[in-house]
């Protein structure tokens, strides 16, 4: 059994070295699904209060660590800055060592959230929609 909460945020990025239009700064309306479970679920019903995690608690963790950080921001790589030396970094810009692809964005989010989850809660799966019909998903190795 897992609990899933869905979030949305607006973010721009550019993919350095890509030969298509995504090499230019452009934005997406991202949709993020985060699913969690308890590290040791009981065989019967959940004890009081009956939650794996309160939806409000999961929302607070994701909002404060992901949404507040990335909503209306720009993420570019160090390689992008090297190729565009006149680019001015704004306060809403993050620079990464690697390209901010959907895959790397989701891995970055998972690393952030993994450090903030309560000790008895584990992330069981995650999806990041970059467009309405394109997403990257993650599940731990079994």
C-alpha positions in Angstrom: 0.0 0.0 0.0 1.2 3.4 -0.9 0.1 7.0 -0.6 0.4 9.3 -3.6 0.3 13.1 -3.8 0.4 15.1 -7.0 2.1 18.5 -7.4 2.6 21.0 -10.2 5.1 23.7 -10.8 6.4 25.9 -13.7 10.1 25.7 -14.5 12.4 26.6 -17.4 15.5 24.8 -18.5 17.9 24.4 -21.5 19.7 21.2 -22.6 23.2 22.0 -23.7 24.5 19.7 -26.4 21.1 18.7 -27.6 20.5 19.3 -31.3 16.8 20.1 -31.2 14.8 23.1 -29.9 15.3 22.1 -26.3 18.8 23.5 -26.4 17.2 26.9 -26.0 15.7 28.1 -22.8 12.1 27.0 -22.6 9.6 26.2 -19.9 7.2 23.4 -18.9 4.3 22.9 -16.6 5.6 20.0 -14.7 3.4 17.5 -12.8 5.1 15.5 -10.1 3.7 12.3 -8.5 5.3 11.2 -5.3 4.3 7.9 -3.8 5.4 6.7 -0.3 4.8 3.8 2.0 5.7 2.8 5.5 8.8 0.8 5.9 6.9 -1.8 7.9 3.2 -2.1 7.1 1.2 -4.2 9.5 -0.6 -7.3 8.2 -4.0 -6.0 9.3 -5.4 -2.5 9.5 -3.2 0.5 10.3 -3.1 1.5 13.9 -4.5 4.9 15.0 -4.6 7.4 13.4 -4.8 5.0 10.5 -2.4 6.8 8.1 0.8 5.7 6.4 1.5 9.5 6.3 -0.9 12.4 6.6 -1.4 13.9 3.1 -0.7 17.3 4.7 2.7 16.2 6.0 3.6 14.8 2.6 2.5 18.0 0.9 4.5 20.1 3.3 7.7 18.1 2.7 7.4 18.3 -1.1 6.3 21.9 -1.2 9.1 23.2 1.1 11.8 21.2 -0.6 10.7 21.0 -4.3 7.9 23.3 -5.2 9.2 26.4 -3.4 12.6 25.9 -4.9 11.7 25.2 -8.5 8.4 26.9 -9.2 9.1 29.8 -11.7 12.8 29.1 -11.8 15.4 28.4 -14.4 17.8 25.5 -14.3 20.8 25.3 -16.6 24.1 23.4 -16.6 27.6 24.6 -16.2 28.2 23.5 -19.8 25.3 25.8 -20.9 27.0 28.8 -19.1 30.3 28.0 -20.7 28.7 28.1 -24.2 26.7 31.2 -23.3 29.2 33.5 -21.4 26.9 36.5 -21.7 24.1 34.8 -19.9 23.3 36.6 -16.7 22.3 34.5 -13.7 19.2 35.7 -12.0 18.1 35.0 -8.5 15.6 32.4 -9.7 18.4 30.5 -11.7 20.1 27.3 -10.5 23.3 26.0 -12.1 23.9 22.2 -12.1 26.9 20.2 -13.0 24.7 18.0 -15.3 22.0 18.7 -17.8 18.6 19.4 -16.4 16.8 16.7 -18.4 13.5 15.3 -17.0 15.5 12.3 -15.8 18.0 14.4 -13.9 15.4 16.7 -12.5 13.5 13.7 -11.1 16.7 12.2 -9.6 17.5 15.6 -8.1 14.0 15.8 -6.5 14.3 12.2 -5.2 17.7 13.1 -3.6 16.1 16.1 -1.9 13.1 14.3 -0.7 15.0 11.2 0.5 16.8 13.4 3.1 13.5 14.9 4.4 11.2 11.9 4.7 10.4 10.6 8.2 12.6 7.6 9.1 9.7 5.2 8.8 8.6 6.5 5.4 10.1 5.5 2.1 9.5 6.8 -1.5 8.1 3.9 -3.5 7.7 5.5 -6.9 7.8 8.9 -8.6 6.7 10.4 -11.9 7.6 13.7 -13.5 5.5 14.8 -16.4 7.3 17.3 -18.6 4.3 17.6 -20.9 0.8 16.1 -20.8 2.0 13.0 -22.7 5.7 12.7 -21.8 7.0 11.7 -18.4 9.9 9.9 -16.6 9.2 7.5 -13.9 11.2 6.0 -11.1 10.8 2.9 -8.9 13.5 1.5 -6.6 15.3 -1.6 -7.7 13.7 -4.7 -6.5 
